[in-house]
């Protein structure tokens, strides 16, 4: 990451980064990759240590980074594959010691094989912004990610015209890295 930062040049004009040029990677669920409509780079904050001083309290940098959840908006496919995959992924966490729900069908949905560790199926997921020529710039990788929230799917017969369902998803993760794209 330090190489990426040291290579940045602030002395020349830069083109603005376009927010609609990116792709998202979930290795466990390749179908999710193609349905992402919106994604964010979550906020990161550094804790602050404070100690008392007779004149004023002194603030010093803390030791922990705090990461906000990774949020995505997905277009729901006609067979609901994306929703079913993400729901199955979340459901596996609810039964850490095994459960009849961890069946062959559940393993197939997660593209896991019998014998794989299904008790804690966390995955690295990545967001890759693209430049104006559609070339990857950097890769934001969210290590040890897992879904923590699936938004509602609202079916509505009063909706006019052709519209599609979208699904909001939140991921928790251990930490984020920024690497050269490639």
N, C-alpha and C positions, 0 to 999 in steps of 0.2 A: 504494500500500500504506500509506503514512503516513496517508492520510485514513481508512482503515479502522481503523487503530490509534488515531488521535486521537478517533474517534467512539465508541470503546468506553467504556462507563460502568461503573465498578466500585462505584458507590454504591448500586445497587439489586439486589434479588435476581434471579438469572438462572435460567431453566429449564436443565436439563442437556441437552447435545447427545446425541441418540440415534444410536448407531453404525450402525443399520440403515437410516438415511435418507440416501441419497446416490445419485448417478448418475455414471457414468464415460463419457468421450467419447474415442473413437479415430477421428478424421475419416477416415483411410484405410480403416478397417474398421468400418462401422456395425454389423455383426452382433455384434462383440465387446461393444459398448455394452450390449446387452440380456442378455448372459450373465454379467456380473460379479456374483459373490456376495459376495466380500470384497475390500477394498482397504485400503491403509494410506497415511498420510502418513509418508514415510520420515524417519528420524532425520537431523538436520543438526548437524554439529559445526564449531566454529571452531578452527582450529589455534592453537597457543600458541607464542609466541616466548619464549625464556628467555635471560637473560644473567646472567653470574656477577657476584657482588658479594661482597666479603670477609665480610659478615655473613650473607647468605643469597642464594640465587638469586632473581631477580626475574622474575615471569611477566607477560607483556604479551600483549594480543590479537594473534593472527596475521593473516595477510592472505588466507587461503584458507578457503572453506567446503568441507566434505566432505559429500557427499550419499550416503546409503545407497540401495541399489536400491529402486525402486518395485515392490511385490509385489501381485499380484492372484490371486484364485482365481475361475475361470470354470466355469460349468456347461457341459459339452460337449453340443452339440446333436446330434440324431440323425444328421445327415448329415456330422458332423465338420467343418463349414464353418469354425468358429472355429479349430480346431486347424490345419487346412490353411492358412488365411490367415496365422496367426502363424508357422507353420513356413516357408511360402514367403517371408515377410518376412525371417526370419533367414537363410534359404538364400541370398538375394540378396547378403548381405554376404560370403559365403564366396567369391564369384566377382567381385571388383571390376572386372576387366578384361573382363568379358563371358564368357559360357559358353553352350553350347547349352541349358542349363536356363532361360535367360532367354528363353523362348519366348512366343508369343502367349498361351498358357494361363497362364503365370506373370504376365504383364502384366494379364490379365483378373482373376486372383485378387486382385491388389493394387489393383484399380480404377485402374490407371495406363493411360495411352494411349501408343501408339507415339510415340517422340520424347521422352517424359518421362525425367528422370534416374533411372535405376534403379540406378545404382552406389552411391548413398548415400541410400536412401529413409528418412530420419528424419522423425518427425512430432511435433508438439506433441500431448500427451494431457492430459486434464483430469479432475480429481475435484471434484465439486460436492456438498458436504454440504447437507442440507435441514433447515429448522427444523421445529418441531412441526406447522406448517400446510402442510408440503411446499413451502415457498418456498425458493429457493436463498439461501444465506447469503453465501458467497464462492466463488471459483473458484481452485483450486490447479492451475496449469498447469505441466507438466513439459516444458521446452523441449528440442527436439532428441532426443526419446526414441526408443529402439529396443529390441526384445526381446533379452535376453542369455541367457535360460534358459527352457526349456519343461519342465515336470515330466512324469513318466511317466503314461501311461494304463494302468491296471491292469484287465484283463478277468478276471473270476472267476466260474466257473460254480457255485461253492459259495455264492455270496451269496444270502441268503434275503430274501424280500419284494421290494418294488420299490425299487430304488436307482438312482442316477445317477452317471455319471462326472464328476469334477471335475479341472480342470487348473490347476496352479500355474504362474504366469508371472512372470518378473522383467524389469524394464526398467531400462536405464541411461539417463541423460539429462544434459544439460549443466548446467542449473540450474532452479530452481523459482521461480515468481512467484505472488503472492497478489493477486487482483484482485476488485473488486466483482462480484457475480454479475449476469448480465444478458446 
